[in-house]
Amino acid sequence: MAGASVETGPGEAALRDVANAHQPPAWGRWLLWAFVLAVAANFAWIVAHNPNFGWAIVGQWFTEASILRGLGVTLGLTVVAMTLGTALGLVLAIARMSQDRLFGSLAGLFIWFFRGTPLLVQLIFWYNLSTLFPEIVIKIPFGPVLASWNTNDLITPMTAAIAGLSLNEAAYMAEIIRGGLLSVDKGQVEATDAFGMTRARALRRVIIPQAMRSIVPPTGNQLISMIKATSLVSVIAMADLLYSVQNVYNRTFEVVPMLMVAVIWYLVITSILNVAQGFIERYYARGERGAGSAPVRVEEPA
C-alpha cells in the first residue's frame, strides 16, 4: 500500500485548535475588518487634510540636501555604533559566562554601569570629558607617562557620539548574546568537547550559529532602537537627521512640518529594517521549522 503521511507536532495542532475555537464567526470578522478600515481611512483623511501639518512644506524639504546629509550621518552612526557594540558585546558575553571570576566581574561591572545610566547623560559626559580630564594619558601605574593627548583634540562631537552609542549598545548586546548562548542545548557543548574542539572553534562553528535564532529578534529591536537613539546626539551638536531638521525650523519656525520630515524618514528606515529582520529570522529558523513541520512517512506493509 502507499505510504501515509502523518504530521508531527501535536502541540502545534492543539494551539491551532485553541486559537480557532476563539475565532469570531465569519460575518463578525468581516464586520470587524470593515470597522477597523473605516477608522483608519477616517484618520488618514483627517491627517491628510489638516493644514497644520504643512504637507507642502514636508514635500519641499523631504529630499533637501541638508536633510539627506543628516540622514547619512544618522545611518553612518547606526552602522558604526551597532558594529562596535555587537563586537564588544560578544566579548563581554563570553567574559560574563567565563569561569574566571576577574573577567566575569569586570564584564558584569561594565554592563551594570552602562545599562544603569541614561544614554543622554553618557553622551553629555563624553562630550564634556575635557572638563574632567584635560589630557588623556597612557602611563605605567604610579610610573612614567608613555603618551598623552589633549582631550579636546580627541573628543569631537563625532567621537563622543560613537563612544557613547557603542559602549551603551555593548552593554545591552552582551546580555542579548549571553541569553542566546545559554539557549543552546548543553548536549551541543558537550559534543564539541567530545570532538576535541577548542572553545573558540566550538563557539564559531557550533554554539553561535545555533544561538542566532534567539539572538536575531532582540538584536533587530536593538538596531531599530539605535536608529532612534541617534537623535540624542543632536544635544552635542552632532549634525544628524534631527539636528538638521532643527536647524531648518529654527530659521523658518515651521516646527511641525519639519518634525514630520524626520518622523517619515525614521519610519521609512525602520520599516526597511523590519523587512530585513524578517528575512534573517526565517533564514536562521529554517532548521527548526523543518524539524517541527516536516511530515513523517509511515510505510504500511503491503
SERO-4910 file (N, C-alpha, C, O; in steps of 0.05 Angstrom, whole numbers):
BEGIN
 pado doro    nc1    nc2    nc3   cac1   cac2   cac3    cc1    cc2    cc3    oc1    oc2    oc3
  Met    A     17    -24      0      0      0      0     18     25      0     41     24      8
  Ala    A      6     47     -9     22     72    -10     26     82     18     10     78     36
  Gly    A     49     96     22     56    107     48     37    129     56     29    145     39
  Ala    A     29    130     81     12    151     91     28    172    105     46    165    120
  Ser    A     22    197    101     36    219    113     23    226    140     -1    231    140
  Val    A     38    227    161     28    234    187     43    259    197     67    258    198
  Glu    A     29    281    203     42    305    212     49    302    242     32    295    258
  Thr    A     73    309    248     82    310    276     75    337    288     66    355    273
  Gly    A     79    340    313     75    366    326     47    369    338     33    388    330
  Pro    A     39    351    356     12    353    368      8    379    384    -14    389    386
  Gly    A     30    389    395     29    414    410     20    437    393      3    453    401
  Glu    A     31    438    368     24    460    350     -5    457    341    -20    477    339
  Ala    A    -14    432    336    -42    428    328    -61    436    350    -82    448    345
  Ala    A    -53    430    375    -70    438    398    -73    468    401    -94    479    406
  Leu    A    -50    482    396    -51    511    397    -68    522    375    -83    542    380
  Arg    A    -67    510    351    -84    520    329   -113    515    336   -130    532    330
  Asp    A   -119    493    348   -147    487    355   -158    507    376   -180    516    374
  Val    A   -141    514    396   -149    533    416   -154    560    403   -174    574    409
  Ala    A   -135    568    385   -138    594    371   -164    595    354   -178    615    354
  Asn    A   -169    573    340   -192    572    322   -218    572    339   -239    582    330
  Ala    A   -217    560    363   -241    559    379   -250    586    388   -273    591    394
  His    A   -231    605    391   -237    632    400   -241    652    377   -243    676    382
  Gln    A   -241    642    352   -245    660    329   -275    668    328   -292    651    332
  Pro    A   -280    693    322   -308    701    318   -319    689    292   -303    680    275
  Pro    A   -345    688    288   -356    677    263   -347    694    239   -338    716    243
  Ala    A   -351    683    215   -341    696    191   -353    724    188   -339    743    182
  Trp    A   -380    727    193   -392    754    190   -381    773    210   -378    797    204
  Gly    A   -374    763    234   -363    781    255   -335    791    247   -328    814    252
  Arg    A   -319    773    234   -292    782    225   -294    803    203   -279    822    204
  Trp    A   -313    798    184   -317    818    163   -326    845    175   -317    866    166
  Leu    A   -343    844    194   -353    869    207   -330    883    222   -328    908    221
  Leu    A   -314    867    235   -291    879    250   -271    892    230   -261    914    235
  Trp    A   -266    878    208   -248    889    187   -259    915    176   -244    934    173
  Ala    A   -284    915    170   -297    939    159   -295    963    179   -289    985    171
  Phe    A   -299    957    205   -297    978    225   -269    989    227   -265   1014    228
  Val    A   -249    971    228   -221    980    230   -212    996    206   -199   1017    209
  Leu    A   -220    987    182   -212   1001    158   -226   1028    156   -214   1048    147
  Ala    A   -251   1030    166   -265   1056    166   -251   1075    185   -247   1099    178
  Val    A   -244   1066    208   -230   1084    227   -203   1093    216   -196   1116    218
  Ala    A   -188   1074    204   -161   1081    193   -164   1101    170   -149   1120    168
  Ala    A   -184   1096    152   -188   1114    130   -197   1142    139   -188   1162    128
  Asn    A   -214   1143    160   -222   1169    170   -199   1184    183   -196   1208    179
  Phe    A   -181   1170    197   -158   1183    209   -139   1192    188   -128   1215    190
  Ala    A   -134   1176    167   -117   1184    146   -128   1209    131   -112   1227    124
  Trp    A   -154   1210    127   -166   1233    114   -163   1258    131   -156   1280    120
  Ile    A   -167   1256    157   -164   1279    175   -135   1289    174   -131   1314    172
  Val    A   -115   1271    176    -87   1279    176    -80   1292    149    -66   1312    148
  Ala    A    -89   1279    127    -81   1289    100    -93   1317     95    -81   1332     80
  His    A   -116   1323    106   -129   1349    101   -126   1369    123   -139   1390    122
  Asn    A   -109   1363    142   -104   1382    164    -82   1401    155    -59   1393    151
  Pro    A    -88   1427    151    -67   1445    140    -44   1450    160    -23   1460    152
  Asn    A    -49   1444    186    -28   1449    206     -4   1431    202     18   1437    213
  Phe    A     -7   1408    188     16   1391    184     34   1402    162     58   1395    161
  Gly    A     24   1420    145     41   1432    125     53   1413    106     78   1412    103
  Trp    A     36   1396     93     47   1375     76     63   1386     52     82   1373     43
  Ala    A     56   1410     43     71   1422     21    100   1427     30    119   1423     15
  Ile    A    103   1437     54    130   1442     65    145   1416     69    169   1414     64
  Val    A    130   1395     79    143   1369     82    154   1359     56    177   1350     55
  Gly    A    138   1361     35    148   1352      8    171   1369     -2    189   1358    -15
  Gln    A    171   1394      5    193   1412     -4    219   1405      9    240   1406     -4
  Trp    A    219   1398     35    244   1393     50    252   1364     52    273   1358     62
  Phe    A    234   1346     44    239   1317     49    265   1307     37    279   1291     49
  Thr    A    271   1316     12    296   1307     -1    316   1330     -4    333   1330    -22
  Glu    A    314   1351     12    333   1373     11    360   1364     20    363   1346     36
  Ala    A    381   1376      9    409   1366     12    417   1365     41    429   1345     50
  Ser    A    411   1385     57    419   1385     85    405   1363    101    417   1351    119
  Ile    A    380   1357     94    365   1335    107    378   1308    100    381   1291    117
  Leu    A    385   1305     75    397   1279     66    425   1276     79    433   1253     85
  Arg    A    439   1298     82    465   1296     96    461   1287    125    476   1270    135
  Gly    A    441   1298    138    435   1290    165    427   1261    167    434   1246    185
  Leu    A    411   1252    147    403   1224    145    427   1206    142    429   1185    154
  Gly    A    446   1214    125    471   1199    122    487   1196    148    498   1175    154
  Val    A    488   1218    163    502   1217    189    488   1198    208    501   1182    222
  Thr    A    461   1199    209    446   1180    226    451   1151    218    456   1135    236
  Leu    A    450   1145    193    455   1117    184    484   1109    189    489   1086    198
  Gly    A    503   1127    185    531   1121    190    536   1115    219    550   1096    227
  Leu    A    525   1132    237    528   1128    265    516   1102    274    527   1087    291
  Thr    A    493   1095    262    479   1070    270    496   1046    262    500   1028    278
  Val    A    507   1046    238    524   1023    229    549   1020    246    555    998    255
  Val    A    563   1043    250    588   1041    266    583   1033    295    596   1015    305
  Ala    A    563   1046    307    558   1041    336    547   1012    339    554    999    359
  Met    A    530   1003    321    519    976    323    541    955    319    542    935    333
  Thr    A    559    960    300    581    941    295    599    939    319    606    917    328
  Leu    A    608    962    328    626    962    352    612    951    376    624    936    392
  Gly    A    587    959    380    573    949    404    568    919    403    570    906    424
  Thr    A    562    908    380    558    879    378    584    864    383    585    844    397
  Ala    A    606    874    371    632    861    374    641    861    404    649    841    415
  Leu    A    638    885    417    645    887    445    626    871    462    633    859    482
  Gly    A    600    871    454    580    856    469    586    826    469    581    812    489
  Leu    A    596    815    446    603    787    444    626    781    464    625    761    478
  Val    A    646    798    465    668    794    483    658    795    512    666    779    528
  Leu    A    641    814    518    630    817    546    613    793    553    615    783    576
  Ala    A    597    783    534    581    759    540    598    735    546    592    720    565
  Ile    A    618    731    530    636    708    535    651    711    562    654    692    577
  Ala    A    660    736    568    673    741    593    654    737    617    661    726    638
  Arg    A    629    745    613    609    742    634    603    713    640    597    705    663
  Met    A    605    696    620    600    667    623    625    652    631    624    627    636
  Ser    A    648    666    632    673    653    638    674    643    667    661    655    684
  Gln    A    690    622    671    694    612    698    713    630    714    715    629    738
  Asp    A    728    647    699    747    665    712    731    688    726    717    703    713
  Arg    A    735    690    752    720    709    767    727    738    760    710    755    761
  Leu    A    752    743    754    761    770    747    747    780    721    735    801    721
  Phe    A    748    763    700    735    771    675    705    774    678    693    793    669
  Gly    A    692    755    693    664    757    697    656    781    713    635    794    707
  Ser    A    672    789    733    665    812    750    668    838    734    652    856    736
  Leu    A    690    840    718    694    864    702    672    867    681    662    890    677
  Ala    A    664    845    668    642    847    649    616    855    662    601    871    652
  Gly    A    611    843    685    586    850    700    586    879    709    565    892    708
  Leu    A    609    890    717    611    918    725    606    936    701    591    956    704
  Phe    A    617    930    678    613    946    654    583    946    647    571    967    642
  Ile    A    571    923    646    542    921    639    525    936    659    506    950    652
  Trp    A    531    933    685    516    947    706    517    977    702    497    991    705
  Phe    A    541    988    696    543   1017    694    529   1028    669    514   1047    671
  Phe    A    534   1016    646    524   1028    621    494   1022    617    481   1036    602
  Arg    A    484   1001    630    455    997    629    440   1013    650    417   1019    648
  Gly    A    455   1021    671    442   1034    694    442   1064    692    430   1077    709
  Thr    A    455   1076    672    455   1105    669    443   1113    642    447   1098    623
  Pro    A    429   1135    641    416   1143    615    436   1148    593    458   1159    598
  Leu    A    429   1141    569    446   1145    546    452   1175    542    474   1182    535
  Leu    A    432   1192    546    436   1221    542    457   1231    561    474   1247    554
  Val    A    457   1222    586    477   1230    606    505   1221    597    524   1235    600
  Gln    A    506   1196    587    532   1186    578    543   1202    555    567   1209    554
  Leu    A    526   1210    536    535   1226    514    545   1253    523    566   1263    513
  Ile    A    531   1265    542    540   1292    552    566   1289    567    584   1307    564
  Phe    A    570   1268    582    596   1264    596    618   1260    576    640   1272    579
  Trp    A    614   1244    555    635   1241    535    642   1267    522    665   1273    517
  Tyr    A    621   1282    515    626   1308    501    641   1328    519    657   1344    509
  Asn    A    637   1326    545    650   1344    564    672   1331    580    679   1339    602
  Leu    A    684   1310    568    705   1295    582    729   1313    589    742   1308    609
  Ser    A    734   1333    572    758   1350    577    756   1366    603    776   1374    614
  Thr    A    731   1370    613    728   1384    638    737   1367    662    745   1377    683
  Leu    A    736   1341    658    745   1322    679    774   1315    675    790   1314    694
  Phe    A    781   1309    650    809   1301    644    819   1318    621    814   1311    598
  Pro    A    833   1339    626    843   1356    604    862   1342    585    864   1349    562
  Glu    A    875   1321    596    893   1305    579    886   1275    583    880   1266    605
  Ile    A    888   1260    561    886   1231    562    914   1220    561    929   1224    543
  Val    A    920   1205    582    948   1196    587    949   1166    588    932   1153    600
  Ile    A    970   1155    575    977   1127    578   1003   1126    594   1023   1137    586
  Lys    A   1001   1112    617   1025   1111    635   1025   1085    650   1005   1072    653
  Ile    A   1049   1078    660   1052   1056    678   1041   1064    705   1048   1086    715
  Pro    A   1024   1048    718   1013   1056    744   1034   1065    763   1053   1050    769
  Phe    A   1031   1089    773   1050   1102    791   1078   1105    779   1097   1108    794
  Gly    A   1079   1104    752   1104   1106    739   1104   1128    718   1088   1146    719
  Pro    A   1123   1127    699   1126   1148    679   1103   1148    659   1090   1128    654
  Val    A   1099   1171    646   1079   1174    625   1090   1165    599   1112   1173    591
  Leu    A   1076   1147    585   1085   1137    559   1075   1154    536   1089   1157    516
  Ala    A   1051   1164    538   1039   1181    516   1016   1197    528   1004   1189    547
  Ser    A   1011   1220    516    989   1237    525    978   1253    501    993   1259    482
  Trp    A    952   1259    503    939   1275    482    920   1295    495    910   1290    517
  Asn    A    916   1317    481    897   1336    490    869   1325    486    862   1316    464
  Thr    A    853   1325    507    826   1313    505    809   1326    484    794   1312    470
  Asn    A    810   1352    482    793   1366    462    800   1359    434    783   1360    416
  Asp    A    825   1350    429    833   1342    402    821   1314    395    816   1308    372
  Leu    A    817   1298    416    807   1271    411    777   1269    413    765   1255    396
  Ile    A    765   1283    431    736   1281    436    722   1303    420    717   1324    431
  Thr    A    716   1297    396    699   1314    379    670   1305    382    665   1284    394
  Pro    A    651   1320    371    623   1310    372    620   1282    360    605   1266    369
  Met    A    635   1277    338    633   1251    325    644   1229    343    630   1208    347
  Thr    A    668   1232    355    679   1211    372    663   1208    398    660   1186    408
  Ala    A    652   1230    408    635   1228    432    610   1212    426    601   1196    442
  Ala    A    598   1217    402    574   1203    395    580   1173    391    564   1156    400
  Ile    A    601   1167    377    608   1139    372    614   1124    398    605   1102    403
  Ala    A    630   1137    416    637   1124    441    612   1120    458    608   1098    469
  Gly    A    595   1140    460    571   1138    477    552   1117    467    543   1100    482
  Leu    A    546   1117    441    527   1098    430    538   1070    430    524   1051    437
  Ser    A    564   1066    424    576   1040    422    578   1026    449    570   1003    452
  Leu    A    587   1041    469    590   1029    496    563   1023    508    560   1002    522
  Asn    A    544   1040    504    517   1035    515    505   1010    501    493    994    514
  Glu    A    508   1009    475    497    986    460    511    960    467    498    939    468
  Ala    A    537    962    473    552    937    480    540    925    505    539    900    507
  Ala    A    532    941    525    521    930    549    495    914    544    491    893    555
  Tyr    A    478    925    527    453    911    520    458    887    503    446    866    507
  Met    A    476    889    483    482    867    466    495    844    481    491    821    474
  Ala    A    510    850    502    523    829    518    502    811    530    505    787    530
  Glu    A    481    823    541    460    807    553    443    792    533    435    769    537
  Ile    A    439    804    509    424    790    488    440    766    478    429    744    475
  Ile    A    466    770    474    483    748    464    486    727    485    485    703    479
  Arg    A    489    735    510    491    715    532    466    698    534    467    674    537
  Gly    A    443    711    531    418    696    532    416    676    508    407    654    512
  Gly    A    426    685    485    426    667    462    444    643    466    438    621    459
  Leu    A    468    648    477    487    627    482    476    607    502    480    583    500
  Leu    A    462    617    523    451    600    543    428    583    532    421    562    544
  Ser    A    416    592    510    393    577    499    402    552    484    386    535    478
  Val    A    428    550    477    438    527    463    439    503    482    448    505    505
  Asp    A    429    480    472    427    456    489    455    449    499    475    450    484
  Lys    A    457    441    524    483    434    536    495    410    522    520    407    522
  Gly    A    478    393    510    489    370    496    506    378    473    526    364    466
  Gln    A    500    400    460    516    410    438    544    418    448    564    413    435
  Val    A    545    431    471    570    440    482    587    415    490    611    414    485
  Glu    A    574    395    501    588    370    509    598    356    484    619    344    485
  Ala    A    583    357    462    592    344    437    617    357    426    634    344    416
  Thr    A    619    384    428    643    397    419    667    389    436    689    387    425
  Asp    A    662    386    462    684    376    479    693    348    471    716    341    471
  Ala    A    673    331    465    679    304    457    695    302    432    712    284    428
  Phe    A    690    321    413    705    321    388    732    336    391    747    337    372
  Gly    A    738    345    415    764    358    419    766    386    408    788    396    403
  Met    A    743    400    404    745    427    394    754    446    415    748    443    439
  Thr    A    769    466    406    776    487    425    751    504    431    732    503    416
  Arg    A    752    520    452    729    536    459    723    556    437    699    560    431
  Ala    A    743    568    426    739    588    405    726    575    380    707    586    369
  Arg    A    735    552    372    724    538    349    696    529    354    679    530    336
  Ala    A    691    519    378    664    510    385    644    533    384    622    530    374
  Leu    A    652    556    393    635    580    392    630    588    363    607    593    356
  Arg    A    651    588    347    648    597    319    633    577    302    617    586    285
  Arg    A    637    551    305    626    532    287    599    520    296    583    512    280
  Val    A    594    519    322    571    504    333    552    522    349    529    525    344
  Ile    A    563    535    370    546    548    390    534    573    379    509    577    381
  Ile    A    550    591    368    539    617    359    519    613    336    498    626    337
  Pro    A    524    596    316    504    592    295    477    582    306    456    591    296
  Gln    A    477    565    326    452    556    337    439    577    355    415    579    357
  Ala    A    456    594    367    445    615    385    433    637    369    417    653    380
  Met    A    439    639    343    429    661    327    399    663    326    388    684    323
  Arg    A    385    640    328    356    640    327    345    656    351    324    669    348
  Ser    A    359    656    373    350    671    396    361    699    397    350    717    410
  Ile    A    384    703    383    397    729    384    385    749    363    383    773    369
  Val    A    377    739    340    369    757    318    345    774    325    346    799    321
  Pro    A    322    764    336    299    781    341    305    804    360    299    827    353
  Pro    A    317    800    384    323    823    401    344    841    389    344    865    395
  Thr    A    363    830    373    383    847    360    370    866    340    377    889    337
  Gly    A    350    855    326    335    872    307    321    895    322    321    918    312
  Asn    A    310    889    345    298    910    361    318    931    370    313    955    370
  Gln    A    342    921    378    363    939    386    372    957    363    378    981    367
  Leu    A    373    946    339    381    962    316    361    984    310    369   1007    305
  Ile    A    336    977    312    315    997    308    316   1018    330    313   1042    325
  Ser    A    321   1009    355    324   1029    377    349   1047    373    348   1070    380
  Met    A    370   1035    361    394   1051    356    388   1073    336    398   1095    339
  Ile    A    373   1067    315    365   1087    295    353   1111    309    359   1134    304
  Lys    A    335   1106    328    321   1127    342    339   1140    363    337   1164    368
  Ala    A    356   1124    375    374   1135    396    394   1155    385    404   1172    399
  Thr    A    400   1153    359    419   1172    347    409   1200    348    424   1219    347
  Ser    A    382   1203    351    371   1231    353    381   1245    378    381   1270    379
  Leu    A    391   1230    398    401   1243    422    427   1258    417    434   1276    433
  Val    A    442   1250    396    467   1264    392    464   1293    383    483   1308    381
  Ser    A    439   1300    377    434   1328    370    441   1347    393    446   1371    388
  Val    A    440   1337    418    446   1354    441    475   1361    443    483   1379    457
  Ile    A    492   1346    429    521   1352    429    530   1363    402    553   1360    394
  Ala    A    511   1375    389    516   1389    363    526   1371    341    542   1379    324
  Met    A    517   1346    342    523   1327    321    502   1330    299    478   1328    305
  Ala    A    510   1335    274    491   1342    253    477   1317    241    481   1310    218
  Asp    A    461   1304    258    446   1281    249    420   1290    236    416   1314    232
  Leu    A    402   1272    231    376   1279    218    360   1298    235    351   1319    225
  Leu    A    357   1293    261    341   1311    278    354   1338    280    340   1359    279
  Tyr    A    380   1339    283    395   1364    285    391   1381    259    387   1405    261
  Ser    A    392   1368    236    388   1382    211    360   1393    209    356   1415    199
  Val    A    340   1378    218    313   1387    218    310   1411    237    296   1430    231
  Gln    A    322   1410    260    321   1432    280    333   1457    269    323   1479    273
  Asn    A    355   1454    254    368   1478    242    348   1492    223    348   1516    222
  Val    A    332   1476    209    314   1488    190    291   1502    204    285   1526    199
  Tyr    A    278   1488    223    255   1501    236    263   1523    255    246   1540    263
  Asn    A    288   1524    264    297   1548    279    298   1573    262    297   1595    272
  Arg    A    301   1569    236    302   1592    217    274   1598    206    266   1622    204
  Thr    A    259   1577    200    233   1582    187    209   1581    206    187   1591    199
  Phe    A    213   1571    230    192   1568    250    170   1549    242    148   1549    253
  Glu    A    175   1532    222    157   1511    214    163   1486    229    175   1467    218
  Val    A    156   1485    254    165   1464    272    152   1437    264    165   1417    260
  Val    A    125   1437    263    111   1412    258    118   1400    231    124   1376    230
  Pro    A    117   1415    209    124   1403    183    152   1391    183    157   1370    171
  Met    A    172   1405    195    199   1395    195    202   1370    212    217   1352    206
  Leu    A    188   1369    235    188   1345    251    175   1322    236    183   1299    239
  Met    A    155   1328    220    143   1306    203    163   1295    183    162   1272    177
  Val    A    180   1313    173    201   1303    154    218   1282    169    224   1261    158
  Ala    A    227   1288    193    243   1269    209    228   1244    215    238   1222    213
  Val    A    202   1247    223    186   1224    230    183   1205    207    186   1181    210
  Ile    A    177   1216    183    174   1199    159    199   1184    152    199   1161    146
  Trp    A    222   1198    154    248   1185    148    253   1163    168    262   1141    160
  Tyr    A    248   1168    194    253   1147    214    234   1123    208    243   1100    210
  Leu    A    209   1128    200    191   1106    195    200   1090    170    197   1066    169
  Val    A    210   1104    150    219   1091    125    242   1072    132    243   1049    124
  Ile    A    262   1082    148    285   1066    155    277   1042    172    286   1019    166
  Thr    A    261   1046    192    253   1024    210    236   1004    195    237    980    201
  Ser    A    220   1012    176    204    993    160    222    975    143    218    951    142
  Ile    A    243    987    131    262    971    115    276    951    134    280    928    126
  Leu    A    284    960    157    298    943    176    280    920    186    289    898    190
  Asn    A    254    926    189    235    905    197    233    883    176    233    859    183
  Val    A    233    891    151    232    871    129    257    855    129    256    830    126
  Ala    A    280    868    131    306    854    132    308    835    155    318    812    153
  Gln    A    298    843    178    298    826    202    281    801    197    289    779    206
  Gly    A    258    804    184    241    781    178    256    761    161    254    737    166
  Phe    A    270    770    141    285    752    123    307    737    139    310    713    136
  Ile    A    321    752    157    343    739    172    331    719    192    343    697    195
  Glu    A    309    725    205    297    707    223    288    681    209    292    659    219
  Arg    A    277    684    185    269    660    170    293    643    162    291    619    162
  Tyr    A    315    657    156    339    642    148    349    625    171    355    601    167
  Tyr    A    351    636    195    361    621    217    341    602    229    348    584    245
  Ala    A    316    605    223    295    587    233    289    563    214    272    547    220
  Arg    A    305    561    192    299    540    173    300    512    185    282    496    181
  Gly    A    322    507    199    325    480    211    303    474    231    293    451    231
  Glu    A    297    493    248    277    489    269    250    484    257    235    467    265
  Arg    A    243    501    237    217    499    224    214    472    209    193    459    210
  Gly    A    236    465    196    235    440    181    232    416    199    218    397    193
  Ala    A    246    417    222    244    394    241    216    392    253    207    370    259
  Gly    A    203    416    257    177    415    271    154    409    253    134    399    262
  Ser    A    156    416    227    133    414    210    135    393    188    115    388    174
  Ala    A    158    381    184    161    362    162    145    337    168    146    327    191
  Pro    A    130    326    149    115    302    154    133    278    156    154    276    143
  Val    A    124    259    172    139    234    176    125    212    159    101    208    161
  Arg    A    141    199    143    129    178    125    127    152    140    147    141    149
  Val    A    104    142    142     99    116    156     90     96    135     68     98    124
  Glu    A    107     77    129    101     57    108     85     34    120     95     21    138
  Glu    A     62     29    109     47      6    117     54    -19    101     60    -16     77
  Pro    A     54    -42    113     62    -66     97     42    -72     76     18    -67     79
  Ala    A     51    -83     53     34    -90     31     15   -112     38     -1   -121     22
***
